[in-house]
Amino acid sequence: MFASSAQHGRYPASSTTPDPHDRYRRVQVTHPFHPLAGRDFEFVVYRQNWGEDRVHLRDEDGQLFSLPATWTDVAAPDPFVVVAAGRCPFTTDGLLAVADLIDRLRAERDSAEAVKKIMP
């Protein structure tokens, strides 16, 4: 009775099992200013390190290295960059970050000057 109910069918693949089709997947560096732009490398793994999505790759000599995923063809292109089509070199987030940095540097400079004025 128990033997007849046991099935030797296929089980779903483990989520930790690598996909055999991805075993030798190639990833291209797409960042236009990176020295490796246009070259492709063997894909090893996609991970999030310290809040940043990164791809780990292996070069022709077998050396392991990593790059931000957005610098490769692994990540989908930034919608802003696609729509801008090269007409705008800056993103809104990038400009806001620069403005914030300028504000912080000015505040540090002003506080340093205030301390100097108090000192004899």
PDB file as gemmi writes it, atoms N, CA and C in Angstrom:
CRYST1    1.000    1.000    1.000  90.00  90.00  90.00 P 1                      
ATOM      1  N   MET A   1       0.815  -1.173   0.000  1.00  0.00           N  
ATOM      2  CA  MET A   1       0.000   0.000   0.000  1.00  0.00           C  
ATOM      3  C   MET A   1       0.872   1.254   0.000  1.00  0.00           C  
ATOM      4  N   PHE A   2       1.861   1.308   0.886  1.00  0.00           N  
ATOM      5  CA  PHE A   2       2.730   2.480   0.917  1.00  0.00           C  
ATOM      6  C   PHE A   2       3.615   2.554  -0.321  1.00  0.00           C  
ATOM      7  N   ALA A   3       4.076   1.427  -0.803  1.00  0.00           N  
ATOM      8  CA  ALA A   3       4.968   1.422  -1.955  1.00  0.00           C  
ATOM      9  C   ALA A   3       4.253   1.954  -3.190  1.00  0.00           C  
ATOM     10  N   SER A   4       2.974   1.675  -3.319  1.00  0.00           N  
ATOM     11  CA  SER A   4       2.259   2.132  -4.507  1.00  0.00           C  
ATOM     12  C   SER A   4       1.998   3.640  -4.463  1.00  0.00           C  
ATOM     13  N   SER A   5       1.920   4.206  -3.236  1.00  0.00           N  
ATOM     14  CA  SER A   5       1.664   5.639  -3.144  1.00  0.00           C  
ATOM     15  C   SER A   5       2.940   6.471  -3.319  1.00  0.00           C  
ATOM     16  N   ALA A   6       4.093   5.834  -3.155  1.00  0.00           N  
ATOM     17  CA  ALA A   6       5.353   6.566  -3.318  1.00  0.00           C  
ATOM     18  C   ALA A   6       5.606   6.777  -4.803  1.00  0.00           C  
ATOM     19  N   GLN A   7       5.927   7.991  -5.164  1.00  0.00           N  
ATOM     20  CA  GLN A   7       6.217   8.288  -6.556  1.00  0.00           C  
ATOM     21  C   GLN A   7       7.678   8.647  -6.691  1.00  0.00           C  
ATOM     22  N   HIS A   8       8.218   8.238  -7.777  1.00  0.00           N  
ATOM     23  CA  HIS A   8       9.610   8.567  -8.070  1.00  0.00           C  
ATOM     24  C   HIS A   8       9.653   9.628  -9.163  1.00  0.00           C  
ATOM     25  N   GLY A   9       8.725  10.583  -9.094  1.00  0.00           N  
ATOM     26  CA  GLY A   9       8.644  11.649 -10.097  1.00  0.00           C  
ATOM     27  C   GLY A   9       9.717  12.694  -9.883  1.00  0.00           C  
ATOM     28  N   ARG A  10       9.643  13.717 -10.697  1.00  0.00           N  
ATOM     29  CA  ARG A  10      10.618  14.791 -10.610  1.00  0.00           C  
ATOM     30  C   ARG A  10      10.281  15.708  -9.451  1.00  0.00           C  
ATOM     31  N   TYR A  11      11.294  16.140  -8.758  1.00  0.00           N  
ATOM     32  CA  TYR A  11      11.154  17.110  -7.680  1.00  0.00           C  
ATOM     33  C   TYR A  11      11.581  18.465  -8.216  1.00  0.00           C  
ATOM     34  N   PRO A  12      11.027  19.540  -7.652  1.00  0.00           N  
ATOM     35  CA  PRO A  12      11.471  20.858  -8.124  1.00  0.00           C  
ATOM     36  C   PRO A  12      12.948  21.065  -7.782  1.00  0.00           C  
ATOM     37  N   ALA A  13      13.623  21.788  -8.617  1.00  0.00           N  
ATOM     38  CA  ALA A  13      15.046  22.055  -8.393  1.00  0.00           C  
ATOM     39  C   ALA A  13      15.217  22.938  -7.163  1.00  0.00           C  
ATOM     40  N   SER A  14      16.290  22.714  -6.451  1.00  0.00           N  
ATOM     41  CA  SER A  14      16.601  23.525  -5.277  1.00  0.00           C  
ATOM     42  C   SER A  14      16.876  24.960  -5.711  1.00  0.00           C  
ATOM     43  N   SER A  15      16.441  25.913  -4.892  1.00  0.00           N  
ATOM     44  CA  SER A  15      16.678  27.316  -5.236  1.00  0.00           C  
ATOM     45  C   SER A  15      18.152  27.680  -5.146  1.00  0.00           C  
ATOM     46  N   THR A  16      18.940  26.846  -4.483  1.00  0.00           N  
ATOM     47  CA  THR A  16      20.369  27.133  -4.374  1.00  0.00           C  
ATOM     48  C   THR A  16      21.166  26.426  -5.471  1.00  0.00           C  
ATOM     49  N   THR A  17      20.487  25.619  -6.274  1.00  0.00           N  
ATOM     50  CA  THR A  17      21.165  24.923  -7.354  1.00  0.00           C  
ATOM     51  C   THR A  17      21.407  25.873  -8.504  1.00  0.00           C  
ATOM     52  N   PRO A  18      22.639  25.993  -8.964  1.00  0.00           N  
ATOM     53  CA  PRO A  18      22.892  26.904 -10.074  1.00  0.00           C  
ATOM     54  C   PRO A  18      22.189  26.437 -11.343  1.00  0.00           C  
ATOM     55  N   ASP A  19      21.750  27.371 -12.131  1.00  0.00           N  
ATOM     56  CA  ASP A  19      21.111  27.063 -13.401  1.00  0.00           C  
ATOM     57  C   ASP A  19      22.199  26.621 -14.370  1.00  0.00           C  
ATOM     58  N   PRO A  20      22.077  25.410 -14.949  1.00  0.00           N  
ATOM     59  CA  PRO A  20      23.139  24.942 -15.844  1.00  0.00           C  
ATOM     60  C   PRO A  20      23.324  25.839 -17.060  1.00  0.00           C  
ATOM     61  N   HIS A  21      22.293  26.571 -17.456  1.00  0.00           N  
ATOM     62  CA  HIS A  21      22.402  27.466 -18.606  1.00  0.00           C  
ATOM     63  C   HIS A  21      23.207  28.715 -18.253  1.00  0.00           C  
ATOM     64  N   ASP A  22      23.311  29.066 -16.972  1.00  0.00           N  
ATOM     65  CA  ASP A  22      24.063  30.246 -16.546  1.00  0.00           C  
ATOM     66  C   ASP A  22      25.505  29.914 -16.169  1.00  0.00           C  
ATOM     67  N   ARG A  23      25.880  28.654 -16.281  1.00  0.00           N  
ATOM     68  CA  ARG A  23      27.192  28.231 -15.793  1.00  0.00           C  
ATOM     69  C   ARG A  23      28.333  29.036 -16.406  1.00  0.00           C  
ATOM     70  N   TYR A  24      28.249  29.309 -17.680  1.00  0.00           N  
ATOM     71  CA  TYR A  24      29.319  30.055 -18.331  1.00  0.00           C  
ATOM     72  C   TYR A  24      28.781  31.339 -18.946  1.00  0.00           C  
ATOM     73  N   ARG A  25      27.860  31.956 -18.272  1.00  0.00           N  
ATOM     74  CA  ARG A  25      27.275  33.198 -18.755  1.00  0.00           C  
ATOM     75  C   ARG A  25      28.342  34.282 -18.820  1.00  0.00           C  
ATOM     76  N   ARG A  26      28.261  35.104 -19.832  1.00  0.00           N  
ATOM     77  CA  ARG A  26      29.194  36.196 -20.012  1.00  0.00           C  
ATOM     78  C   ARG A  26      28.489  37.502 -19.673  1.00  0.00           C  
ATOM     79  N   VAL A  27      29.209  38.416 -19.047  1.00  0.00           N  
ATOM     80  CA  VAL A  27      28.677  39.720 -18.662  1.00  0.00           C  
ATOM     81  C   VAL A  27      29.570  40.782 -19.295  1.00  0.00           C  
ATOM     82  N   GLN A  28      28.938  41.777 -19.905  1.00  0.00           N  
ATOM     83  CA  GLN A  28      29.702  42.844 -20.556  1.00  0.00           C  
ATOM     84  C   GLN A  28      29.724  44.091 -19.687  1.00  0.00           C  
ATOM     85  N   VAL A  29      30.892  44.737 -19.619  1.00  0.00           N  
ATOM     86  CA  VAL A  29      31.038  46.005 -18.908  1.00  0.00           C  
ATOM     87  C   VAL A  29      30.506  47.089 -19.833  1.00  0.00           C  
ATOM     88  N   THR A  30      29.485  47.831 -19.365  1.00  0.00           N  
ATOM     89  CA  THR A  30      28.815  48.824 -20.204  1.00  0.00           C  
ATOM     90  C   THR A  30      29.089  50.263 -19.792  1.00  0.00           C  
ATOM     91  N   HIS A  31      29.729  50.482 -18.647  1.00  0.00           N  
ATOM     92  CA  HIS A  31      29.998  51.852 -18.195  1.00  0.00           C  
ATOM     93  C   HIS A  31      30.932  52.506 -19.211  1.00  0.00           C  
ATOM     94  N   PRO A  32      30.512  53.630 -19.803  1.00  0.00           N  
ATOM     95  CA  PRO A  32      31.286  54.203 -20.908  1.00  0.00           C  
ATOM     96  C   PRO A  32      32.684  54.687 -20.531  1.00  0.00           C  
ATOM     97  N   PHE A  33      32.930  55.016 -19.262  1.00  0.00           N  
ATOM     98  CA  PHE A  33      34.227  55.545 -18.874  1.00  0.00           C  
ATOM     99  C   PHE A  33      35.105  54.541 -18.148  1.00  0.00           C  
ATOM    100  N   HIS A  34      34.622  53.301 -17.991  1.00  0.00           N  
ATOM    101  CA  HIS A  34      35.427  52.282 -17.321  1.00  0.00           C  
ATOM    102  C   HIS A  34      36.470  51.744 -18.306  1.00  0.00           C  
ATOM    103  N   PRO A  35      37.696  51.495 -17.838  1.00  0.00           N  
ATOM    104  CA  PRO A  35      38.730  51.004 -18.759  1.00  0.00           C  
ATOM    105  C   PRO A  35      38.397  49.644 -19.383  1.00  0.00           C  
ATOM    106  N   LEU A  36      37.500  48.880 -18.763  1.00  0.00           N  
ATOM    107  CA  LEU A  36      37.119  47.579 -19.311  1.00  0.00           C  
ATOM    108  C   LEU A  36      35.837  47.648 -20.154  1.00  0.00           C  
ATOM    109  N   ALA A  37      35.356  48.840 -20.450  1.00  0.00           N  
ATOM    110  CA  ALA A  37      34.103  49.010 -21.209  1.00  0.00           C  
ATOM    111  C   ALA A  37      34.169  48.233 -22.516  1.00  0.00           C  
ATOM    112  N   GLY A  38      33.084  47.510 -22.785  1.00  0.00           N  
ATOM    113  CA  GLY A  38      32.988  46.727 -24.015  1.00  0.00           C  
ATOM    114  C   GLY A  38      33.513  45.308 -23.894  1.00  0.00           C  
ATOM    115  N   ARG A  39      34.282  45.017 -22.870  1.00  0.00           N  
ATOM    116  CA  ARG A  39      34.815  43.657 -22.681  1.00  0.00           C  
ATOM    117  C   ARG A  39      33.815  42.815 -21.909  1.00  0.00           C  
ATOM    118  N   ASP A  40      33.864  41.512 -22.132  1.00  0.00           N  
ATOM    119  CA  ASP A  40      32.965  40.616 -21.396  1.00  0.00           C  
ATOM    120  C   ASP A  40      33.782  39.627 -20.579  1.00  0.00           C  
ATOM    121  N   PHE A  41      33.153  39.194 -19.466  1.00  0.00           N  
ATOM    122  CA  PHE A  41      33.814  38.331 -18.499  1.00  0.00           C  
ATOM    123  C   PHE A  41      32.841  37.243 -18.043  1.00  0.00           C  
ATOM    124  N   GLU A  42      33.405  36.181 -17.484  1.00  0.00           N  
ATOM    125  CA  GLU A  42      32.589  35.088 -16.959  1.00  0.00           C  
ATOM    126  C   GLU A  42      31.856  35.546 -15.703  1.00  0.00           C  
ATOM    127  N   PHE A  43      30.545  35.363 -15.683  1.00  0.00           N  
ATOM    128  CA  PHE A  43      29.716  35.714 -14.538  1.00  0.00           C  
ATOM    129  C   PHE A  43      29.897  34.669 -13.442  1.00  0.00           C  
ATOM    130  N   VAL A  44      30.058  35.126 -12.196  1.00  0.00           N  
ATOM    131  CA  VAL A  44      30.191  34.216 -11.056  1.00  0.00           C  
ATOM    132  C   VAL A  44      28.964  34.309 -10.163  1.00  0.00           C  
ATOM    133  N   VAL A  45      28.670  35.524  -9.653  1.00  0.00           N  
ATOM    134  CA  VAL A  45      27.523  35.669  -8.758  1.00  0.00           C  
ATOM    135  C   VAL A  45      27.084  37.135  -8.712  1.00  0.00           C  
ATOM    136  N   TYR A  46      25.822  37.329  -8.367  1.00  0.00           N  
ATOM    137  CA  TYR A  46      25.228  38.659  -8.196  1.00  0.00           C  
ATOM    138  C   TYR A  46      24.918  38.786  -6.710  1.00  0.00           C  
ATOM    139  N   ARG A  47      25.461  39.815  -6.058  1.00  0.00           N  
ATOM    140  CA  ARG A  47      25.252  39.985  -4.612  1.00  0.00           C  
ATOM    141  C   ARG A  47      25.038  41.450  -4.272  1.00  0.00           C  
ATOM    142  N   GLN A  48      24.460  41.650  -3.102  1.00  0.00           N  
ATOM    143  CA  GLN A  48      24.340  42.998  -2.572  1.00  0.00           C  
ATOM    144  C   GLN A  48      25.349  43.126  -1.436  1.00  0.00           C  
ATOM    145  N   ASN A  49      26.325  44.016  -1.628  1.00  0.00           N  
ATOM    146  CA  ASN A  49      27.361  44.254  -0.623  1.00  0.00           C  
ATOM    147  C   ASN A  49      27.252  45.683  -0.141  1.00  0.00           C  
ATOM    148  N   TRP A  50      27.035  45.859   1.141  1.00  0.00           N  
ATOM    149  CA  TRP A  50      26.956  47.172   1.757  1.00  0.00           C  
ATOM    150  C   TRP A  50      25.934  48.055   1.043  1.00  0.00           C  
ATOM    151  N   GLY A  51      24.803  47.475   0.701  1.00  0.00           N  
ATOM    152  CA  GLY A  51      23.710  48.235   0.097  1.00  0.00           C  
ATOM    153  C   GLY A  51      23.873  48.496  -1.384  1.00  0.00           C  
ATOM    154  N   GLU A  52      24.866  47.919  -2.014  1.00  0.00           N  
ATOM    155  CA  GLU A  52      25.082  48.120  -3.448  1.00  0.00           C  
ATOM    156  C   GLU A  52      25.029  46.775  -4.166  1.00  0.00           C  
ATOM    157  N   ASP A  53      24.268  46.725  -5.263  1.00  0.00           N  
ATOM    158  CA  ASP A  53      24.212  45.512  -6.074  1.00  0.00           C  
ATOM    159  C   ASP A  53      25.507  45.405  -6.869  1.00  0.00           C  
ATOM    160  N   ARG A  54      26.158  44.254  -6.741  1.00  0.00           N  
ATOM    161  CA  ARG A  54      27.434  44.044  -7.431  1.00  0.00           C  
ATOM    162  C   ARG A  54      27.424  42.705  -8.144  1.00  0.00           C  
ATOM    163  N   VAL A  55      28.183  42.620  -9.225  1.00  0.00           N  
ATOM    164  CA  VAL A  55      28.398  41.349  -9.902  1.00  0.00           C  
ATOM    165  C   VAL A  55      29.854  40.956  -9.692  1.00  0.00           C  
ATOM    166  N   HIS A  56      30.046  39.692  -9.430  1.00  0.00           N  
ATOM    167  CA  HIS A  56      31.390  39.155  -9.270  1.00  0.00           C  
ATOM    168  C   HIS A  56      31.705  38.404 -10.558  1.00  0.00           C  
ATOM    169  N   LEU A  57      32.863  38.713 -11.122  1.00  0.00           N  
ATOM    170  CA  LEU A  57      33.243  38.187 -12.425  1.00  0.00           C  
ATOM    171  C   LEU A  57      34.621  37.561 -12.352  1.00  0.00           C  
ATOM    172  N   ARG A  58      34.933  36.776 -13.375  1.00  0.00           N  
ATOM    173  CA  ARG A  58      36.254  36.152 -13.459  1.00  0.00           C  
ATOM    174  C   ARG A  58      36.870  36.554 -14.801  1.00  0.00           C  
ATOM    175  N   ASP A  59      38.127  37.036 -14.730  1.00  0.00           N  
ATOM    176  CA  ASP A  59      38.789  37.456 -15.968  1.00  0.00           C  
ATOM    177  C   ASP A  59      39.443  36.261 -16.660  1.00  0.00           C  
ATOM    178  N   GLU A  60      40.158  36.536 -17.758  1.00  0.00           N  
ATOM    179  CA  GLU A  60      40.777  35.468 -18.559  1.00  0.00           C  
ATOM    180  C   GLU A  60      41.798  34.660 -17.768  1.00  0.00           C  
ATOM    181  N   ASP A  61      42.409  35.282 -16.759  1.00  0.00           N  
ATOM    182  CA  ASP A  61      43.416  34.594 -15.937  1.00  0.00           C  
ATOM    183  C   ASP A  61      42.803  33.882 -14.735  1.00  0.00           C  
ATOM    184  N   GLY A  62      41.474  33.928 -14.625  1.00  0.00           N  
ATOM    185  CA  GLY A  62      40.805  33.273 -13.505  1.00  0.00           C  
ATOM    186  C   GLY A  62      40.705  34.129 -12.263  1.00  0.00           C  
ATOM    187  N   GLN A  63      41.164  35.391 -12.336  1.00  0.00           N  
ATOM    188  CA  GLN A  63      41.104  36.294 -11.185  1.00  0.00           C  
ATOM    189  C   GLN A  63      39.669  36.766 -10.964  1.00  0.00           C  
ATOM    190  N   LEU A  64      39.225  36.722  -9.719  1.00  0.00           N  
ATOM    191  CA  LEU A  64      37.888  37.164  -9.349  1.00  0.00           C  
ATOM    192  C   LEU A  64      37.911  38.656  -9.043  1.00  0.00           C  
ATOM    193  N   PHE A  65      36.919  39.394  -9.564  1.00  0.00           N  
ATOM    194  CA  PHE A  65      36.777  40.814  -9.247  1.00  0.00           C  
ATOM    195  C   PHE A  65      35.309  41.164  -9.293  1.00  0.00           C  
ATOM    196  N   SER A  66      34.955  42.330  -8.775  1.00  0.00           N  
ATOM    197  CA  SER A  66      33.548  42.720  -8.776  1.00  0.00           C  
ATOM    198  C   SER A  66      33.405  44.156  -9.271  1.00  0.00           C  
ATOM    199  N   LEU A  67      32.216  44.431  -9.785  1.00  0.00           N  
ATOM    200  CA  LEU A  67      31.845  45.758 -10.273  1.00  0.00           C  
ATOM    201  C   LEU A  67      30.426  46.047  -9.839  1.00  0.00           C  
ATOM    202  N   PRO A  68      30.057  47.316  -9.744  1.00  0.00           N  
ATOM    203  CA  PRO A  68      28.641  47.623  -9.518  1.00  0.00           C  
ATOM    204  C   PRO A  68      27.813  47.031 -10.665  1.00  0.00           C  
ATOM    205  N   ALA A  69      26.696  46.417 -10.334  1.00  0.00           N  
ATOM    206  CA  ALA A  69      25.861  45.767 -11.353  1.00  0.00           C  
ATOM    207  C   ALA A  69      25.415  46.755 -12.423  1.00  0.00           C  
ATOM    208  N   THR A  70      25.205  48.009 -12.035  1.00  0.00           N  
ATOM    209  CA  THR A  70      24.746  49.006 -12.999  1.00  0.00           C  
ATOM    210  C   THR A  70      25.811  49.355 -14.036  1.00  0.00           C  
ATOM    211  N   TRP A  71      27.040  48.949 -13.824  1.00  0.00           N  
ATOM    212  CA  TRP A  71      28.107  49.192 -14.794  1.00  0.00           C  
ATOM    213  C   TRP A  71      28.206  48.069 -15.817  1.00  0.00           C  
ATOM    214  N   THR A  72      27.287  47.080 -15.733  1.00  0.00           N  
ATOM    215  CA  THR A  72      27.310  45.929 -16.638  1.00  0.00           C  
ATOM    216  C   THR A  72      25.943  45.753 -17.287  1.00  0.00           C  
ATOM    217  N   ASP A  73      25.869  44.796 -18.212  1.00  0.00           N  
ATOM    218  CA  ASP A  73      24.591  44.513 -18.853  1.00  0.00           C  
ATOM    219  C   ASP A  73      23.694  43.608 -18.015  1.00  0.00           C  
ATOM    220  N   VAL A  74      24.105  43.300 -16.780  1.00  0.00           N  
ATOM    221  CA  VAL A  74      23.269  42.497 -15.879  1.00  0.00           C  
ATOM    222  C   VAL A  74      22.065  43.313 -15.408  1.00  0.00           C  
ATOM    223  N   ALA A  75      22.303  44.573 -15.076  1.00  0.00           N  
ATOM    224  CA  ALA A  75      21.236  45.442 -14.567  1.00  0.00           C  
ATOM    225  C   ALA A  75      20.495  46.090 -15.738  1.00  0.00           C  
ATOM    226  N   ALA A  76      19.218  46.317 -15.526  1.00  0.00           N  
ATOM    227  CA  ALA A  76      18.430  47.030 -16.532  1.00  0.00           C  
ATOM    228  C   ALA A  76      18.944  48.463 -16.630  1.00  0.00           C  
ATOM    229  N   PRO A  77      18.917  49.031 -17.804  1.00  0.00           N  
ATOM    230  CA  PRO A  77      19.387  50.417 -17.939  1.00  0.00           C  
ATOM    231  C   PRO A  77      18.535  51.372 -17.107  1.00  0.00           C  
ATOM    232  N   ASP A  78      19.169  52.421 -16.593  1.00  0.00           N  
ATOM    233  CA  ASP A  78      18.468  53.449 -15.830  1.00  0.00           C  
ATOM    234  C   ASP A  78      17.454  54.126 -16.754  1.00  0.00           C  
ATOM    235  N   PRO A  79      16.162  54.147 -16.373  1.00  0.00           N  
ATOM    236  CA  PRO A  79      15.141  54.749 -17.241  1.00  0.00           C  
ATOM    237  C   PRO A  79      15.453  56.194 -17.612  1.00  0.00           C  
ATOM    238  N   PHE A  80      16.017  56.967 -16.690  1.00  0.00           N  
ATOM    239  CA  PHE A  80      16.355  58.354 -16.989  1.00  0.00           C  
ATOM    240  C   PHE A  80      17.384  58.431 -18.112  1.00  0.00           C  
ATOM    241  N   VAL A  81      18.388  57.573 -18.030  1.00  0.00           N  
ATOM    242  CA  VAL A  81      19.442  57.574 -19.045  1.00  0.00           C  
ATOM    243  C   VAL A  81      18.868  57.190 -20.407  1.00  0.00           C  
ATOM    244  N   VAL A  82      17.949  56.229 -20.424  1.00  0.00           N  
ATOM    245  CA  VAL A  82      17.336  55.796 -21.679  1.00  0.00           C  
ATOM    246  C   VAL A  82      16.518  56.926 -22.293  1.00  0.00           C  
ATOM    247  N   VAL A  83      15.678  57.580 -21.490  1.00  0.00           N  
ATOM    248  CA  VAL A  83      14.827  58.651 -21.992  1.00  0.00           C  
ATOM    249  C   VAL A  83      15.670  59.861 -22.408  1.00  0.00           C  
ATOM    250  N   ALA A  84      16.701  60.193 -21.637  1.00  0.00           N  
ATOM    251  CA  ALA A  84      17.547  61.343 -21.965  1.00  0.00           C  
ATOM    252  C   ALA A  84      18.327  61.116 -23.257  1.00  0.00           C  
ATOM    253  N   ALA A  85      18.604  59.874 -23.569  1.00  0.00           N  
ATOM    254  CA  ALA A  85      19.284  59.500 -24.818  1.00  0.00           C  
ATOM    255  C   ALA A  85      20.546  60.331 -25.056  1.00  0.00           C  
ATOM    256  N   GLY A  86      21.332  60.545 -24.004  1.00  0.00           N  
ATOM    257  CA  GLY A  86      22.588  61.260 -24.140  1.00  0.00           C  
ATOM    258  C   GLY A  86      22.478  62.772 -24.107  1.00  0.00           C  
ATOM    259  N   ARG A  87      21.265  63.302 -23.991  1.00  0.00           N  
ATOM    260  CA  ARG A  87      21.095  64.757 -24.004  1.00  0.00           C  
ATOM    261  C   ARG A  87      21.360  65.386 -22.648  1.00  0.00           C  
ATOM    262  N   CYS A  88      21.404  64.603 -21.580  1.00  0.00           N  
ATOM    263  CA  CYS A  88      21.604  65.155 -20.241  1.00  0.00           C  
ATOM    264  C   CYS A  88      22.645  64.316 -19.500  1.00  0.00           C  
ATOM    265  N   PRO A  89      23.803  64.887 -19.230  1.00  0.00           N  
ATOM    266  CA  PRO A  89      24.845  64.101 -18.568  1.00  0.00           C  
ATOM    267  C   PRO A  89      24.619  63.906 -17.071  1.00  0.00           C  
ATOM    268  N   PHE A  90      23.631  64.597 -16.479  1.00  0.00           N  
ATOM    269  CA  PHE A  90      23.411  64.522 -15.036  1.00  0.00           C  
ATOM    270  C   PHE A  90      22.003  64.039 -14.729  1.00  0.00           C  
ATOM    271  N   THR A  91      21.868  63.257 -13.648  1.00  0.00           N  
ATOM    272  CA  THR A  91      20.548  62.844 -13.176  1.00  0.00           C  
ATOM    273  C   THR A  91      20.118  63.779 -12.049  1.00  0.00           C  
ATOM    274  N   THR A  92      18.831  63.797 -11.778  1.00  0.00           N  
ATOM    275  CA  THR A  92      18.314  64.628 -10.690  1.00  0.00           C  
ATOM    276  C   THR A  92      18.936  64.200  -9.366  1.00  0.00           C  
ATOM    277  N   ASP A  93      19.003  62.892  -9.123  1.00  0.00           N  
ATOM    278  CA  ASP A  93      19.600  62.397  -7.876  1.00  0.00           C  
ATOM    279  C   ASP A  93      21.066  62.818  -7.763  1.00  0.00           C  
ATOM    280  N   GLY A  94      21.802  62.765  -8.868  1.00  0.00           N  
ATOM    281  CA  GLY A  94      23.198  63.170  -8.849  1.00  0.00           C  
ATOM    282  C   GLY A  94      23.360  64.643  -8.532  1.00  0.00           C  
ATOM    283  N   LEU A  95      22.531  65.494  -9.137  1.00  0.00           N  
ATOM    284  CA  LEU A  95      22.601  66.929  -8.881  1.00  0.00           C  
ATOM    285  C   LEU A  95      22.217  67.261  -7.444  1.00  0.00           C  
ATOM    286  N   LEU A  96      21.200  66.574  -6.911  1.00  0.00           N  
ATOM    287  CA  LEU A  96      20.809  66.795  -5.517  1.00  0.00           C  
ATOM    288  C   LEU A  96      21.928  66.375  -4.560  1.00  0.00           C  
ATOM    289  N   ALA A  97      22.620  65.284  -4.889  1.00  0.00           N  
ATOM    290  CA  ALA A  97      23.736  64.833  -4.048  1.00  0.00           C  
ATOM    291  C   ALA A  97      24.874  65.859  -4.060  1.00  0.00           C  
ATOM    292  N   VAL A  98      25.162  66.435  -5.216  1.00  0.00           N  
ATOM    293  CA  VAL A  98      26.206  67.463  -5.305  1.00  0.00           C  
ATOM    294  C   VAL A  98      25.800  68.702  -4.505  1.00  0.00           C  
ATOM    295  N   ALA A  99      24.532  69.120  -4.618  1.00  0.00           N  
ATOM    296  CA  ALA A  99      24.058  70.288  -3.863  1.00  0.00           C  
ATOM    297  C   ALA A  99      24.175  70.038  -2.359  1.00  0.00           C  
ATOM    298  N   ASP A 100      23.833  68.826  -1.922  1.00  0.00           N  
ATOM    299  CA  ASP A 100      23.945  68.478  -0.506  1.00  0.00           C  
ATOM    300  C   ASP A 100      25.408  68.519  -0.054  1.00  0.00           C  
ATOM    301  N   LEU A 101      26.299  68.000  -0.865  1.00  0.00           N  
ATOM    302  CA  LEU A 101      27.720  68.021  -0.540  1.00  0.00           C  
ATOM    303  C   LEU A 101      28.230  69.461  -0.417  1.00  0.00           C  
ATOM    304  N   ILE A 102      27.832  70.316  -1.332  1.00  0.00           N  
ATOM    305  CA  ILE A 102      28.247  71.726  -1.269  1.00  0.00           C  
ATOM    306  C   ILE A 102      27.743  72.379   0.011  1.00  0.00           C  
ATOM    307  N   ASP A 103      26.486  72.114   0.377  1.00  0.00           N  
ATOM    308  CA  ASP A 103      25.933  72.667   1.617  1.00  0.00           C  
ATOM    309  C   ASP A 103      26.728  72.203   2.837  1.00  0.00           C  
ATOM    310  N   ARG A 104      27.069  70.921   2.873  1.00  0.00           N  
ATOM    311  CA  ARG A 104      27.822  70.402   4.018  1.00  0.00           C  
ATOM    312  C   ARG A 104      29.220  71.008   4.080  1.00  0.00           C  
ATOM    313  N   LEU A 105      29.876  71.144   2.930  1.00  0.00           N  
ATOM    314  CA  LEU A 105      31.215  71.736   2.918  1.00  0.00           C  
ATOM    315  C   LEU A 105      31.181  73.203   3.341  1.00  0.00           C  
ATOM    316  N   ARG A 106      30.167  73.925   2.900  1.00  0.00           N  
ATOM    317  CA  ARG A 106      30.032  75.330   3.318  1.00  0.00           C  
ATOM    318  C   ARG A 106      29.795  75.433   4.820  1.00  0.00           C  
ATOM    319  N   ALA A 107      28.956  74.549   5.347  1.00  0.00           N  
ATOM    320  CA  ALA A 107      28.671  74.561   6.784  1.00  0.00           C  
ATOM    321  C   ALA A 107      29.940  74.265   7.586  1.00  0.00           C  
ATOM    322  N   GLU A 108      30.735  73.306   7.124  1.00  0.00           N  
ATOM    323  CA  GLU A 108      31.999  72.997   7.805  1.00  0.00           C  
ATOM    324  C   GLU A 108      32.948  74.188   7.741  1.00  0.00           C  
ATOM    325  N   ARG A 109      33.041  74.820   6.583  1.00  0.00           N  
ATOM    326  CA  ARG A 109      33.915  75.980   6.421  1.00  0.00           C  
ATOM    327  C   ARG A 109      33.463  77.124   7.323  1.00  0.00           C  
ATOM    328  N   ASP A 110      32.143  77.390   7.341  1.00  0.00           N  
ATOM    329  CA  ASP A 110      31.617  78.485   8.150  1.00  0.00           C  
ATOM    330  C   ASP A 110      31.828  78.232   9.639  1.00  0.00           C  
ATOM    331  N   SER A 111      31.661  76.984  10.069  1.00  0.00           N  
ATOM    332  CA  SER A 111      31.862  76.694  11.488  1.00  0.00           C  
ATOM    333  C   SER A 111      33.338  76.797  11.849  1.00  0.00           C  
ATOM    334  N   ALA A 112      34.226  76.443  10.945  1.00  0.00           N  
ATOM    335  CA  ALA A 112      35.668  76.559  11.202  1.00  0.00           C  
ATOM    336  C   ALA A 112      36.076  78.030  11.278  1.00  0.00           C  
ATOM    337  N   GLU A 113      35.492  78.877  10.417  1.00  0.00           N  
ATOM    338  CA  GLU A 113      35.799  80.303  10.454  1.00  0.00           C  
ATOM    339  C   GLU A 113      35.257  80.949  11.724  1.00  0.00           C  
ATOM    340  N   ALA A 114      34.104  80.518  12.197  1.00  0.00           N  
ATOM    341  CA  ALA A 114      33.522  81.059  13.410  1.00  0.00           C  
ATOM    342  C   ALA A 114      34.414  80.780  14.602  1.00  0.00           C  
ATOM    343  N   VAL A 115      34.996  79.593  14.631  1.00  0.00           N  
ATOM    344  CA  VAL A 115      35.880  79.234  15.735  1.00  0.00           C  
ATOM    345  C   VAL A 115      37.131  80.100  15.673  1.00  0.00           C  
ATOM    346  N   LYS A 116      37.647  80.335  14.490  1.00  0.00           N  
ATOM    347  CA  LYS A 116      38.849  81.167  14.344  1.00  0.00           C  
ATOM    348  C   LYS A 116      38.578  82.593  14.788  1.00  0.00           C  
ATOM    349  N   LYS A 117      37.395  83.124  14.564  1.00  0.00           N  
ATOM    350  CA  LYS A 117      37.081  84.485  14.938  1.00  0.00           C  
ATOM    351  C   LYS A 117      37.030  84.652  16.452  1.00  0.00           C  
ATOM    352  N   ILE A 118      36.636  83.592  17.155  1.00  0.00           N  
ATOM    353  CA  ILE A 118      36.529  83.646  18.609  1.00  0.00           C  
ATOM    354  C   ILE A 118      37.926  83.591  19.247  1.00  0.00           C  
ATOM    355  N   MET A 119      38.804  82.885  18.626  1.00  0.00           N  
ATOM    356  CA  MET A 119      40.138  82.712  19.184  1.00  0.00           C  
ATOM    357  C   MET A 119      40.946  84.011  19.061  1.00  0.00           C  
ATOM    358  N   PRO A 120      41.757  84.374  20.085  1.00  0.00           N  
ATOM    359  CA  PRO A 120      42.581  85.585  20.021  1.00  0.00           C  
ATOM    360  C   PRO A 120      43.713  85.443  19.030  1.00  0.00           C  
TER     361      PRO A 120                                                      
END                                                                             
